[in-house]
Amino acid sequence: MRKRKAVTYRIDETVVNALKELAIDRNTSVNKFLETHLFNLLKSEGYISEETRPLGETRGGDRSKADEDAEE
């Protein structure tokens, strides 16, 4: 089973700031933007199989327990 992994990279702060602005303009998070675009790039370059699909949205966890607590 695939999962997301927290990693750390050193990136020029000019790039970081521009990514934040771009993500806001696209109404998304920087993480989601980077993951999507890097996934597509790596797939088009042959580093990820053409049959591989993105993970989809799994961020945020299970909120059903919090919803049940709110109703009580």
Predicted model as a PDB file, atoms N, CA, C, CB and O in Angstrom, pLDDT in the B-factor column:
MODEL        1                                                                  
ATOM      1  N   MET A   1       0.839  -1.182   0.000  1.00 79.00           N  
ATOM      2  CA  MET A   1       0.000   0.000   0.000  1.00 79.00           C  
ATOM      3  C   MET A   1       0.886   1.248   0.000  1.00 79.00           C  
ATOM      4  CB  MET A   1      -0.956  -0.003   1.221  1.00 79.00           C  
ATOM      5  O   MET A   1       1.799   1.368   0.817  1.00 79.00           O  
ATOM      6  N   ARG A   2       0.618   2.151  -0.897  1.00 85.00           N  
ATOM      7  CA  ARG A   2       1.367   3.408  -0.955  1.00 85.00           C  
ATOM      8  C   ARG A   2       0.841   4.387   0.088  1.00 85.00           C  
ATOM      9  CB  ARG A   2       1.280   4.031  -2.364  1.00 85.00           C  
ATOM     10  O   ARG A   2      -0.335   4.367   0.452  1.00 85.00           O  
ATOM     11  N   LYS A   3       1.731   5.231   0.551  1.00 89.00           N  
ATOM     12  CA  LYS A   3       1.322   6.277   1.486  1.00 89.00           C  
ATOM     13  C   LYS A   3       2.195   7.496   1.258  1.00 89.00           C  
ATOM     14  CB  LYS A   3       1.422   5.791   2.963  1.00 89.00           C  
ATOM     15  O   LYS A   3       3.202   7.422   0.555  1.00 89.00           O  
ATOM     16  N   ARG A   4       1.821   8.588   1.836  1.00 90.00           N  
ATOM     17  CA  ARG A   4       2.618   9.802   1.757  1.00 90.00           C  
ATOM     18  C   ARG A   4       3.693   9.765   2.831  1.00 90.00           C  
ATOM     19  CB  ARG A   4       1.730  11.061   1.908  1.00 90.00           C  
ATOM     20  O   ARG A   4       3.492   9.211   3.912  1.00 90.00           O  
ATOM     21  N   LYS A   5       4.833  10.360   2.521  1.00 91.00           N  
ATOM     22  CA  LYS A   5       5.954  10.379   3.443  1.00 91.00           C  
ATOM     23  C   LYS A   5       6.416  11.813   3.618  1.00 91.00           C  
ATOM     24  CB  LYS A   5       7.110   9.479   2.940  1.00 91.00           C  
ATOM     25  O   LYS A   5       6.599  12.536   2.639  1.00 91.00           O  
ATOM     26  N   ALA A   6       6.603  12.221   4.850  1.00 93.00           N  
ATOM     27  CA  ALA A   6       7.124  13.559   5.129  1.00 93.00           C  
ATOM     28  C   ALA A   6       8.616  13.567   4.813  1.00 93.00           C  
ATOM     29  CB  ALA A   6       6.861  13.977   6.618  1.00 93.00           C  
ATOM     30  O   ALA A   6       9.366  12.709   5.278  1.00 93.00           O  
ATOM     31  N   VAL A   7       9.035  14.547   4.017  1.00 94.00           N  
ATOM     32  CA  VAL A   7      10.446  14.695   3.648  1.00 94.00           C  
ATOM     33  C   VAL A   7      10.845  16.161   3.770  1.00 94.00           C  
ATOM     34  CB  VAL A   7      10.706  14.173   2.200  1.00 94.00           C  
ATOM     35  O   VAL A   7       9.990  17.045   3.832  1.00 94.00           O  
ATOM     36  N   THR A   8      12.142  16.405   3.804  1.00 95.00           N  
ATOM     37  CA  THR A   8      12.646  17.767   3.905  1.00 95.00           C  
ATOM     38  C   THR A   8      13.624  18.013   2.769  1.00 95.00           C  
ATOM     39  CB  THR A   8      13.318  18.017   5.279  1.00 95.00           C  
ATOM     40  O   THR A   8      14.523  17.207   2.527  1.00 95.00           O  
ATOM     41  N   TYR A   9      13.444  19.133   2.073  1.00 95.00           N  
ATOM     42  CA  TYR A   9      14.358  19.554   1.020  1.00 95.00           C  
ATOM     43  C   TYR A   9      14.727  21.006   1.280  1.00 95.00           C  
ATOM     44  CB  TYR A   9      13.721  19.374  -0.401  1.00 95.00           C  
ATOM     45  O   TYR A   9      13.944  21.761   1.856  1.00 95.00           O  
ATOM     46  N   ARG A  10      15.912  21.388   0.857  1.00 97.00           N  
ATOM     47  CA  ARG A  10      16.337  22.784   0.947  1.00 97.00           C  
ATOM     48  C   ARG A  10      16.058  23.423  -0.408  1.00 97.00           C  
ATOM     49  CB  ARG A  10      17.865  22.910   1.346  1.00 97.00           C  
ATOM     50  O   ARG A  10      16.584  22.986  -1.432  1.00 97.00           O  
ATOM     51  N   ILE A  11      15.226  24.460  -0.403  1.00 96.00           N  
ATOM     52  CA  ILE A  11      14.791  25.114  -1.638  1.00 96.00           C  
ATOM     53  C   ILE A  11      14.959  26.620  -1.474  1.00 96.00           C  
ATOM     54  CB  ILE A  11      13.306  24.751  -1.983  1.00 96.00           C  
ATOM     55  O   ILE A  11      14.674  27.180  -0.415  1.00 96.00           O  
ATOM     56  N   ASP A  12      15.417  27.249  -2.516  1.00 98.00           N  
ATOM     57  CA  ASP A  12      15.577  28.708  -2.560  1.00 98.00           C  
ATOM     58  C   ASP A  12      14.294  29.371  -2.051  1.00 98.00           C  
ATOM     59  CB  ASP A  12      15.911  29.191  -4.013  1.00 98.00           C  
ATOM     60  O   ASP A  12      13.199  29.038  -2.504  1.00 98.00           O  
ATOM     61  N   GLU A  13      14.430  30.309  -1.110  1.00 98.00           N  
ATOM     62  CA  GLU A  13      13.238  30.938  -0.522  1.00 98.00           C  
ATOM     63  C   GLU A  13      12.436  31.730  -1.554  1.00 98.00           C  
ATOM     64  CB  GLU A  13      13.645  31.859   0.626  1.00 98.00           C  
ATOM     65  O   GLU A  13      11.236  31.934  -1.371  1.00 98.00           O  
ATOM     66  N   THR A  14      13.071  32.174  -2.622  1.00 98.00           N  
ATOM     67  CA  THR A  14      12.326  32.843  -3.689  1.00 98.00           C  
ATOM     68  C   THR A  14      11.349  31.865  -4.334  1.00 98.00           C  
ATOM     69  CB  THR A  14      13.289  33.424  -4.751  1.00 98.00           C  
ATOM     70  O   THR A  14      10.219  32.228  -4.663  1.00 98.00           O  
ATOM     71  N   VAL A  15      11.792  30.629  -4.512  1.00 98.00           N  
ATOM     72  CA  VAL A  15      10.933  29.585  -5.070  1.00 98.00           C  
ATOM     73  C   VAL A  15       9.814  29.249  -4.088  1.00 98.00           C  
ATOM     74  CB  VAL A  15      11.758  28.319  -5.405  1.00 98.00           C  
ATOM     75  O   VAL A  15       8.659  29.101  -4.487  1.00 98.00           O  
ATOM     76  N   VAL A  16      10.150  29.131  -2.824  1.00 97.00           N  
ATOM     77  CA  VAL A  16       9.154  28.817  -1.793  1.00 97.00           C  
ATOM     78  C   VAL A  16       8.063  29.885  -1.749  1.00 97.00           C  
ATOM     79  CB  VAL A  16       9.828  28.691  -0.410  1.00 97.00           C  
ATOM     80  O   VAL A  16       6.875  29.563  -1.716  1.00 97.00           O  
ATOM     81  N   ASN A  17       8.461  31.141  -1.749  1.00 98.00           N  
ATOM     82  CA  ASN A  17       7.488  32.237  -1.699  1.00 98.00           C  
ATOM     83  C   ASN A  17       6.614  32.267  -2.953  1.00 98.00           C  
ATOM     84  CB  ASN A  17       8.208  33.579  -1.534  1.00 98.00           C  
ATOM     85  O   ASN A  17       5.410  32.508  -2.872  1.00 98.00           O  
ATOM     86  N   ALA A  18       7.226  32.024  -4.103  1.00 98.00           N  
ATOM     87  CA  ALA A  18       6.456  32.001  -5.351  1.00 98.00           C  
ATOM     88  C   ALA A  18       5.474  30.838  -5.356  1.00 98.00           C  
ATOM     89  CB  ALA A  18       7.394  31.906  -6.566  1.00 98.00           C  
ATOM     90  O   ALA A  18       4.349  30.986  -5.832  1.00 98.00           O  
ATOM     91  N   LEU A  19       5.883  29.676  -4.831  1.00 97.00           N  
ATOM     92  CA  LEU A  19       4.976  28.530  -4.751  1.00 97.00           C  
ATOM     93  C   LEU A  19       3.775  28.823  -3.863  1.00 97.00           C  
ATOM     94  CB  LEU A  19       5.718  27.306  -4.228  1.00 97.00           C  
ATOM     95  O   LEU A  19       2.652  28.426  -4.176  1.00 97.00           O  
ATOM     96  N   LYS A  20       4.013  29.516  -2.757  1.00 97.00           N  
ATOM     97  CA  LYS A  20       2.906  29.885  -1.866  1.00 97.00           C  
ATOM     98  C   LYS A  20       1.886  30.760  -2.594  1.00 97.00           C  
ATOM     99  CB  LYS A  20       3.439  30.620  -0.622  1.00 97.00           C  
ATOM    100  O   LYS A  20       0.678  30.548  -2.487  1.00 97.00           O  
ATOM    101  N   GLU A  21       2.392  31.744  -3.333  1.00 98.00           N  
ATOM    102  CA  GLU A  21       1.495  32.631  -4.089  1.00 98.00           C  
ATOM    103  C   GLU A  21       0.743  31.861  -5.173  1.00 98.00           C  
ATOM    104  CB  GLU A  21       2.291  33.786  -4.723  1.00 98.00           C  
ATOM    105  O   GLU A  21      -0.462  32.038  -5.349  1.00 98.00           O  
ATOM    106  N   LEU A  22       1.464  31.010  -5.894  1.00 97.00           N  
ATOM    107  CA  LEU A  22       0.838  30.218  -6.954  1.00 97.00           C  
ATOM    108  C   LEU A  22      -0.251  29.307  -6.389  1.00 97.00           C  
ATOM    109  CB  LEU A  22       1.895  29.381  -7.691  1.00 97.00           C  
ATOM    110  O   LEU A  22      -1.338  29.206  -6.959  1.00 97.00           O  
ATOM    111  N   ALA A  23       0.043  28.645  -5.269  1.00 96.00           N  
ATOM    112  CA  ALA A  23      -0.937  27.750  -4.655  1.00 96.00           C  
ATOM    113  C   ALA A  23      -2.189  28.516  -4.232  1.00 96.00           C  
ATOM    114  CB  ALA A  23      -0.323  27.035  -3.444  1.00 96.00           C  
ATOM    115  O   ALA A  23      -3.305  28.032  -4.417  1.00 96.00           O  
ATOM    116  N   ILE A  24      -2.007  29.704  -3.669  1.00 97.00           N  
ATOM    117  CA  ILE A  24      -3.168  30.525  -3.288  1.00 97.00           C  
ATOM    118  C   ILE A  24      -3.986  30.869  -4.526  1.00 97.00           C  
ATOM    119  CB  ILE A  24      -2.716  31.824  -2.561  1.00 97.00           C  
ATOM    120  O   ILE A  24      -5.213  30.766  -4.517  1.00 97.00           O  
ATOM    121  N   ASP A  25      -3.301  31.279  -5.594  1.00 97.00           N  
ATOM    122  CA  ASP A  25      -4.002  31.628  -6.836  1.00 97.00           C  
ATOM    123  C   ASP A  25      -4.747  30.442  -7.433  1.00 97.00           C  
ATOM    124  CB  ASP A  25      -3.017  32.172  -7.855  1.00 97.00           C  
ATOM    125  O   ASP A  25      -5.779  30.618  -8.080  1.00 97.00           O  
ATOM    126  N   ARG A  26      -4.228  29.235  -7.218  1.00 96.00           N  
ATOM    127  CA  ARG A  26      -4.862  28.018  -7.748  1.00 96.00           C  
ATOM    128  C   ARG A  26      -5.830  27.382  -6.741  1.00 96.00           C  
ATOM    129  CB  ARG A  26      -3.788  26.999  -8.143  1.00 96.00           C  
ATOM    130  O   ARG A  26      -6.419  26.334  -7.008  1.00 96.00           O  
ATOM    131  N   ASN A  27      -5.983  28.026  -5.591  1.00 96.00           N  
ATOM    132  CA  ASN A  27      -6.882  27.537  -4.538  1.00 96.00           C  
ATOM    133  C   ASN A  27      -6.530  26.112  -4.108  1.00 96.00           C  
ATOM    134  CB  ASN A  27      -8.336  27.590  -5.018  1.00 96.00           C  
ATOM    135  O   ASN A  27      -7.396  25.242  -4.023  1.00 96.00           O  
ATOM    136  N   THR A  28      -5.259  25.898  -3.845  1.00 95.00           N  
ATOM    137  CA  THR A  28      -4.787  24.594  -3.407  1.00 95.00           C  
ATOM    138  C   THR A  28      -3.665  24.791  -2.408  1.00 95.00           C  
ATOM    139  CB  THR A  28      -4.317  23.736  -4.605  1.00 95.00           C  
ATOM    140  O   THR A  28      -3.267  25.923  -2.135  1.00 95.00           O  
ATOM    141  N   SER A  29      -3.158  23.711  -1.866  1.00 94.00           N  
ATOM    142  CA  SER A  29      -2.007  23.793  -0.963  1.00 94.00           C  
ATOM    143  C   SER A  29      -0.726  23.629  -1.771  1.00 94.00           C  
ATOM    144  CB  SER A  29      -2.094  22.711   0.158  1.00 94.00           C  
ATOM    145  O   SER A  29      -0.741  23.080  -2.873  1.00 94.00           O  
ATOM    146  N   VAL A  30       0.372  24.106  -1.217  1.00 96.00           N  
ATOM    147  CA  VAL A  30       1.668  23.933  -1.870  1.00 96.00           C  
ATOM    148  C   VAL A  30       1.979  22.441  -1.985  1.00 96.00           C  
ATOM    149  CB  VAL A  30       2.792  24.672  -1.084  1.00 96.00           C  
ATOM    150  O   VAL A  30       2.455  21.996  -3.029  1.00 96.00           O  
ATOM    151  N   ASN A  31       1.720  21.664  -0.939  1.00 93.00           N  
ATOM    152  CA  ASN A  31       1.992  20.224  -0.979  1.00 93.00           C  
ATOM    153  C   ASN A  31       1.223  19.539  -2.096  1.00 93.00           C  
ATOM    154  CB  ASN A  31       1.642  19.581   0.356  1.00 93.00           C  
ATOM    155  O   ASN A  31       1.793  18.764  -2.865  1.00 93.00           O  
ATOM    156  N   LYS A  32      -0.065  19.823  -2.185  1.00 93.00           N  
ATOM    157  CA  LYS A  32      -0.881  19.178  -3.223  1.00 93.00           C  
ATOM    158  C   LYS A  32      -0.419  19.619  -4.613  1.00 93.00           C  
ATOM    159  CB  LYS A  32      -2.382  19.514  -3.025  1.00 93.00           C  
ATOM    160  O   LYS A  32      -0.336  18.798  -5.527  1.00 93.00           O  
ATOM    161  N   PHE A  33      -0.119  20.902  -4.776  1.00 95.00           N  
ATOM    162  CA  PHE A  33       0.349  21.415  -6.058  1.00 95.00           C  
ATOM    163  C   PHE A  33       1.640  20.712  -6.470  1.00 95.00           C  
ATOM    164  CB  PHE A  33       0.565  22.940  -5.985  1.00 95.00           C  
ATOM    165  O   PHE A  33       1.748  20.210  -7.589  1.00 95.00           O  
ATOM    166  N   LEU A  34       2.625  20.677  -5.560  1.00 95.00           N  
ATOM    167  CA  LEU A  34       3.902  20.041  -5.867  1.00 95.00           C  
ATOM    168  C   LEU A  34       3.743  18.558  -6.160  1.00 95.00           C  
ATOM    169  CB  LEU A  34       4.871  20.236  -4.721  1.00 95.00           C  
ATOM    170  O   LEU A  34       4.317  18.051  -7.124  1.00 95.00           O  
ATOM    171  N   GLU A  35       2.975  17.861  -5.341  1.00 94.00           N  
ATOM    172  CA  GLU A  35       2.788  16.427  -5.557  1.00 94.00           C  
ATOM    173  C   GLU A  35       2.168  16.155  -6.922  1.00 94.00           C  
ATOM    174  CB  GLU A  35       1.911  15.831  -4.453  1.00 94.00           C  
ATOM    175  O   GLU A  35       2.630  15.274  -7.647  1.00 94.00           O  
ATOM    176  N   THR A  36       1.137  16.897  -7.274  1.00 95.00           N  
ATOM    177  CA  THR A  36       0.452  16.699  -8.553  1.00 95.00           C  
ATOM    178  C   THR A  36       1.383  16.963  -9.727  1.00 95.00           C  
ATOM    179  CB  THR A  36      -0.772  17.606  -8.646  1.00 95.00           C  
ATOM    180  O   THR A  36       1.464  16.157 -10.655  1.00 95.00           O  
ATOM    181  N   HIS A  37       2.081  18.088  -9.688  1.00 96.00           N  
ATOM    182  CA  HIS A  37       2.935  18.454 -10.816  1.00 96.00           C  
ATOM    183  C   HIS A  37       4.180  17.575 -10.909  1.00 96.00           C  
ATOM    184  CB  HIS A  37       3.344  19.908 -10.704  1.00 96.00           C  
ATOM    185  O   HIS A  37       4.606  17.228 -12.011  1.00 96.00           O  
ATOM    186  N   LEU A  38       4.761  17.217  -9.784  1.00 96.00           N  
ATOM    187  CA  LEU A  38       5.906  16.311  -9.821  1.00 96.00           C  
ATOM    188  C   LEU A  38       5.479  14.917 -10.274  1.00 96.00           C  
ATOM    189  CB  LEU A  38       6.578  16.239  -8.442  1.00 96.00           C  
ATOM    190  O   LEU A  38       6.204  14.273 -11.033  1.00 96.00           O  
ATOM    191  N   PHE A  39       4.334  14.444  -9.833  1.00 96.00           N  
ATOM    192  CA  PHE A  39       3.809  13.148 -10.261  1.00 96.00           C  
ATOM    193  C   PHE A  39       3.650  13.128 -11.781  1.00 96.00           C  
ATOM    194  CB  PHE A  39       2.454  12.847  -9.567  1.00 96.00           C  
ATOM    195  O   PHE A  39       4.092  12.189 -12.443  1.00 96.00           O  
ATOM    196  N   ASN A  40       3.018  14.166 -12.331  1.00 96.00           N  
ATOM    197  CA  ASN A  40       2.802  14.226 -13.776  1.00 96.00           C  
ATOM    198  C   ASN A  40       4.119  14.310 -14.549  1.00 96.00           C  
ATOM    199  CB  ASN A  40       1.922  15.421 -14.123  1.00 96.00           C  
ATOM    200  O   ASN A  40       4.263  13.672 -15.593  1.00 96.00           O  
ATOM    201  N   LEU A  41       5.074  15.086 -14.051  1.00 98.00           N  
ATOM    202  CA  LEU A  41       6.381  15.194 -14.689  1.00 98.00           C  
ATOM    203  C   LEU A  41       7.101  13.845 -14.690  1.00 98.00           C  
ATOM    204  CB  LEU A  41       7.236  16.251 -13.978  1.00 98.00           C  
ATOM    205  O   LEU A  41       7.593  13.396 -15.725  1.00 98.00           O  
ATOM    206  N   LEU A  42       7.158  13.210 -13.528  1.00 97.00           N  
ATOM    207  CA  LEU A  42       7.849  11.931 -13.418  1.00 97.00           C  
ATOM    208  C   LEU A  42       7.177  10.845 -14.249  1.00 97.00           C  
ATOM    209  CB  LEU A  42       7.915  11.501 -11.968  1.00 97.00           C  
ATOM    210  O   LEU A  42       7.850   9.965 -14.785  1.00 97.00           O  
ATOM    211  N   LYS A  43       5.878  10.905 -14.357  1.00 97.00           N  
ATOM    212  CA  LYS A  43       5.140   9.960 -15.196  1.00 97.00           C  
ATOM    213  C   LYS A  43       5.467  10.200 -16.669  1.00 97.00           C  
ATOM    214  CB  LYS A  43       3.615  10.088 -14.953  1.00 97.00           C  
ATOM    215  O   LYS A  43       5.719   9.248 -17.408  1.00 97.00           O  
ATOM    216  N   SER A  44       5.466  11.451 -17.099  1.00 97.00           N  
ATOM    217  CA  SER A  44       5.743  11.769 -18.505  1.00 97.00           C  
ATOM    218  C   SER A  44       7.187  11.457 -18.887  1.00 97.00           C  
ATOM    219  CB  SER A  44       5.446  13.239 -18.779  1.00 97.00           C  
ATOM    220  O   SER A  44       7.476  11.176 -20.050  1.00 97.00           O  
ATOM    221  N   GLU A  45       8.103  11.505 -17.902  1.00 97.00           N  
ATOM    222  CA  GLU A  45       9.515  11.203 -18.150  1.00 97.00           C  
ATOM    223  C   GLU A  45       9.829   9.711 -18.012  1.00 97.00           C  
ATOM    224  CB  GLU A  45      10.388  11.996 -17.193  1.00 97.00           C  
ATOM    225  O   GLU A  45      10.957   9.287 -18.261  1.00 97.00           O  
ATOM    226  N   GLY A  46       8.828   8.916 -17.615  1.00 97.00           N  
ATOM    227  CA  GLY A  46       9.025   7.474 -17.527  1.00 97.00           C  
ATOM    228  C   GLY A  46       9.525   6.957 -16.192  1.00 97.00           C  
ATOM    229  O   GLY A  46       9.833   5.771 -16.075  1.00 97.00           O  
ATOM    230  N   TYR A  47       9.615   7.805 -15.186  1.00 98.00           N  
ATOM    231  CA  TYR A  47      10.065   7.365 -13.871  1.00 98.00           C  
ATOM    232  C   TYR A  47       8.934   6.743 -13.055  1.00 98.00           C  
ATOM    233  CB  TYR A  47      10.664   8.533 -13.112  1.00 98.00           C  
ATOM    234  O   TYR A  47       9.176   6.001 -12.103  1.00 98.00           O  
ATOM    235  N   ILE A  48       7.721   7.048 -13.435  1.00 96.00           N  
ATOM    236  CA  ILE A  48       6.525   6.446 -12.835  1.00 96.00           C  
ATOM    237  C   ILE A  48       5.765   5.783 -13.972  1.00 96.00           C  
ATOM    238  CB  ILE A  48       5.627   7.521 -12.076  1.00 96.00           C  
ATOM    239  O   ILE A  48       5.612   6.369 -15.043  1.00 96.00           O  
ATOM    240  N   SER A  49       5.296   4.583 -13.748  1.00 95.00           N  
ATOM    241  CA  SER A  49       4.577   3.817 -14.762  1.00 95.00           C  
ATOM    242  C   SER A  49       3.321   4.547 -15.243  1.00 95.00           C  
ATOM    243  CB  SER A  49       4.202   2.445 -14.211  1.00 95.00           C  
ATOM    244  O   SER A  49       2.652   5.223 -14.462  1.00 95.00           O  
ATOM    245  N   GLU A  50       3.010   4.406 -16.522  1.00 94.00           N  
ATOM    246  CA  GLU A  50       1.801   5.018 -17.097  1.00 94.00           C  
ATOM    247  C   GLU A  50       0.527   4.502 -16.421  1.00 94.00           C  
ATOM    248  CB  GLU A  50       1.736   4.740 -18.606  1.00 94.00           C  
ATOM    249  O   GLU A  50      -0.486   5.202 -16.394  1.00 94.00           O  
ATOM    250  N   GLU A  51       0.573   3.284 -15.878  1.00 94.00           N  
ATOM    251  CA  GLU A  51      -0.610   2.695 -15.227  1.00 94.00           C  
ATOM    252  C   GLU A  51      -0.823   3.208 -13.808  1.00 94.00           C  
ATOM    253  CB  GLU A  51      -0.486   1.185 -15.198  1.00 94.00           C  
ATOM    254  O   GLU A  51      -1.904   3.041 -13.245  1.00 94.00           O  
ATOM    255  N   THR A  52       0.190   3.825 -13.232  1.00 95.00           N  
ATOM    256  CA  THR A  52       0.098   4.297 -11.847  1.00 95.00           C  
ATOM    257  C   THR A  52      -0.811   5.511 -11.755  1.00 95.00           C  
ATOM    258  CB  THR A  52       1.492   4.637 -11.296  1.00 95.00           C  
ATOM    259  O   THR A  52      -0.689   6.466 -12.523  1.00 95.00           O  
ATOM    260  N   ARG A  53      -1.716   5.450 -10.806  1.00 92.00           N  
ATOM    261  CA  ARG A  53      -2.641   6.563 -10.584  1.00 92.00           C  
ATOM    262  C   ARG A  53      -2.227   7.324  -9.335  1.00 92.00           C  
ATOM    263  CB  ARG A  53      -4.102   6.055 -10.454  1.00 92.00           C  
ATOM    264  O   ARG A  53      -1.639   6.746  -8.421  1.00 92.00           O  
ATOM    265  N   PRO A  54      -2.530   8.624  -9.288  1.00 90.00           N  
ATOM    266  CA  PRO A  54      -2.222   9.398  -8.066  1.00 90.00           C  
ATOM    267  C   PRO A  54      -2.958   8.820  -6.865  1.00 90.00           C  
ATOM    268  CB  PRO A  54      -2.602  10.889  -8.250  1.00 90.00           C  
ATOM    269  O   PRO A  54      -3.964   8.126  -7.016  1.00 90.00           O  
ATOM    270  N   LEU A  55      -2.455   9.110  -5.679  1.00 87.00           N  
ATOM    271  CA  LEU A  55      -3.081   8.605  -4.459  1.00 87.00           C  
ATOM    272  C   LEU A  55      -4.485   9.148  -4.241  1.00 87.00           C  
ATOM    273  CB  LEU A  55      -2.226   8.943  -3.273  1.00 87.00           C  
ATOM    274  O   LEU A  55      -5.331   8.468  -3.659  1.00 87.00           O  
ATOM    275  N   GLY A  56      -4.735  10.351  -4.696  1.00 81.00           N  
ATOM    276  CA  GLY A  56      -6.023  10.963  -4.389  1.00 81.00           C  
ATOM    277  C   GLY A  56      -5.941  11.660  -3.052  1.00 81.00           C  
ATOM    278  O   GLY A  56      -4.879  11.692  -2.431  1.00 81.00           O  
ATOM    279  N   GLU A  57      -7.030  12.208  -2.610  1.00 73.00           N  
ATOM    280  CA  GLU A  57      -7.029  12.980  -1.373  1.00 73.00           C  
ATOM    281  C   GLU A  57      -7.188  12.069  -0.178  1.00 73.00           C  
ATOM    282  CB  GLU A  57      -8.137  14.027  -1.387  1.00 73.00           C  
ATOM    283  O   GLU A  57      -8.251  11.486   0.031  1.00 73.00           O  
ATOM    284  N   THR A  58      -6.130  11.945   0.610  1.00 65.00           N  
ATOM    285  CA  THR A  58      -6.181  11.161   1.847  1.00 65.00           C  
ATOM    286  C   THR A  58      -5.825  12.020   3.047  1.00 65.00           C  
ATOM    287  CB  THR A  58      -5.235   9.958   1.763  1.00 65.00           C  
ATOM    288  O   THR A  58      -5.779  11.527   4.174  1.00 65.00           O  
ATOM    289  N   ARG A  59      -5.573  13.299   2.814  1.00 59.00           N  
ATOM    290  CA  ARG A  59      -5.179  14.184   3.910  1.00 59.00           C  
ATOM    291  C   ARG A  59      -6.396  14.514   4.775  1.00 59.00           C  
ATOM    292  CB  ARG A  59      -4.534  15.485   3.361  1.00 59.00           C  
ATOM    293  O   ARG A  59      -7.521  14.583   4.280  1.00 59.00           O  
ATOM    294  N   GLY A  60      -6.160  14.712   6.050  1.00 64.00           N  
ATOM    295  CA  GLY A  60      -7.240  15.130   6.928  1.00 64.00           C  
ATOM    296  C   GLY A  60      -7.728  14.034   7.843  1.00 64.00           C  
ATOM    297  O   GLY A  60      -8.309  14.316   8.891  1.00 64.00           O  
ATOM    298  N   GLY A  61      -7.505  12.790   7.470  1.00 57.00           N  
ATOM    299  CA  GLY A  61      -7.870  11.679   8.337  1.00 57.00           C  
ATOM    300  C   GLY A  61      -9.366  11.450   8.439  1.00 57.00           C  
ATOM    301  O   GLY A  61     -10.153  12.067   7.722  1.00 57.00           O  
ATOM    302  N   ASP A  62      -9.744  10.562   9.330  1.00 53.00           N  
ATOM    303  CA  ASP A  62     -11.130  10.170   9.547  1.00 53.00           C  
ATOM    304  C   ASP A  62     -11.808  11.195  10.445  1.00 53.00           C  
ATOM    305  CB  ASP A  62     -11.216   8.754  10.167  1.00 53.00           C  
ATOM    306  O   ASP A  62     -11.431  11.361  11.605  1.00 53.00           O  
ATOM    307  N   ARG A  63     -12.788  11.866   9.915  1.00 51.00           N  
ATOM    308  CA  ARG A  63     -13.497  12.888  10.696  1.00 51.00           C  
ATOM    309  C   ARG A  63     -14.826  12.379  11.245  1.00 51.00           C  
ATOM    310  CB  ARG A  63     -13.739  14.121   9.842  1.00 51.00           C  
ATOM    311  O   ARG A  63     -15.552  13.138  11.887  1.00 51.00           O  
ATOM    312  N   SER A  64     -15.158  11.119  11.007  1.00 57.00           N  
ATOM    313  CA  SER A  64     -16.461  10.608  11.431  1.00 57.00           C  
ATOM    314  C   SER A  64     -16.614  10.652  12.951  1.00 57.00           C  
ATOM    315  CB  SER A  64     -16.654   9.179  10.928  1.00 57.00           C  
ATOM    316  O   SER A  64     -17.711  10.941  13.429  1.00 57.00           O  
ATOM    317  N   LYS A  65     -15.580  10.382  13.720  1.00 56.00           N  
ATOM    318  CA  LYS A  65     -15.647  10.427  15.178  1.00 56.00           C  
ATOM    319  C   LYS A  65     -15.936  11.860  15.655  1.00 56.00           C  
ATOM    320  CB  LYS A  65     -14.323   9.905  15.797  1.00 56.00           C  
ATOM    321  O   LYS A  65     -16.754  12.069  16.551  1.00 56.00           O  
ATOM    322  N   ALA A  66     -15.264  12.830  15.052  1.00 51.00           N  
ATOM    323  CA  ALA A  66     -15.495  14.231  15.444  1.00 51.00           C  
ATOM    324  C   ALA A  66     -16.925  14.638  15.111  1.00 51.00           C  
ATOM    325  CB  ALA A  66     -14.487  15.179  14.734  1.00 51.00           C  
ATOM    326  O   ALA A  66     -17.536  15.395  15.864  1.00 51.00           O  
ATOM    327  N   ASP A  67     -17.474  14.149  13.995  1.00 47.00           N  
ATOM    328  CA  ASP A  67     -18.852  14.473  13.619  1.00 47.00           C  
ATOM    329  C   ASP A  67     -19.832  13.875  14.630  1.00 47.00           C  
ATOM    330  CB  ASP A  67     -19.164  13.955  12.195  1.00 47.00           C  
ATOM    331  O   ASP A  67     -20.817  14.520  14.989  1.00 47.00           O  
ATOM    332  N   GLU A  68     -19.572  12.649  15.093  1.00 47.00           N  
ATOM    333  CA  GLU A  68     -20.433  12.017  16.065  1.00 47.00           C  
ATOM    334  C   GLU A  68     -20.402  12.774  17.392  1.00 47.00           C  
ATOM    335  CB  GLU A  68     -20.022  10.565  16.269  1.00 47.00           C  
ATOM    336  O   GLU A  68     -21.440  12.958  18.029  1.00 47.00           O  
ATOM    337  N   ASP A  69     -19.217  13.210  17.806  1.00 47.00           N  
ATOM    338  CA  ASP A  69     -19.077  13.951  19.060  1.00 47.00           C  
ATOM    339  C   ASP A  69     -19.827  15.267  19.004  1.00 47.00           C  
ATOM    340  CB  ASP A  69     -17.606  14.204  19.371  1.00 47.00           C  
ATOM    341  O   ASP A  69     -20.384  15.697  20.014  1.00 47.00           O  
ATOM    342  N   ALA A  70     -19.856  15.909  17.866  1.00 50.00           N  
ATOM    343  CA  ALA A  70     -20.513  17.206  17.718  1.00 50.00           C  
ATOM    344  C   ALA A  70     -22.030  17.084  17.863  1.00 50.00           C  
ATOM    345  CB  ALA A  70     -20.166  17.821  16.363  1.00 50.00           C  
ATOM    346  O   ALA A  70     -22.700  18.025  18.289  1.00 50.00           O  
ATOM    347  N   GLU A  71     -22.567  15.903  17.500  1.00 49.00           N  
ATOM    348  CA  GLU A  71     -24.012  15.706  17.560  1.00 49.00           C  
ATOM    349  C   GLU A  71     -24.503  15.464  18.982  1.00 49.00           C  
ATOM    350  CB  GLU A  71     -24.412  14.546  16.679  1.00 49.00           C  
ATOM    351  O   GLU A  71     -25.683  15.669  19.269  1.00 49.00           O  
ATOM    352  N   GLU A  72     -23.616  15.030  19.876  1.00 46.00           N  
ATOM    353  CA  GLU A  72     -24.038  14.694  21.249  1.00 46.00           C  
ATOM    354  C   GLU A  72     -24.288  15.896  22.090  1.00 46.00           C  
ATOM    355  CB  GLU A  72     -23.015  13.846  21.919  1.00 46.00           C  
ATOM    356  O   GLU A  72     -24.646  15.767  23.260  1.00 46.00           O  
TER     357      GLU A  72                                                      
ENDMDL                                                                          
END                                                                             
